[in-house]
């Protein structure tokens, strides 16, 4: 059983931030030279992809949730607008 809900947007953001950290660690370790501005586009693209992934995942979850049939005996939302 899962302890929490899987969030693919956070996975994508984490992967891009990890890549940015590896790039800076390689520069600090002397393996290669990285210009100071090289990681900025990487982080911006990663955040944009993470946001798009999160929006798609949320819309798929919402669509899957509303597509389910109501339980037997349920007639609709609770009077007053609050969920049961």
Secondary structure as UniProt FT lines:
FT   HELIX           8..28
FT   TURN            29..30
FT   TURN            36..37
FT   HELIX           38..66
FT   TURN            72..73
FT   TURN            79..80
//
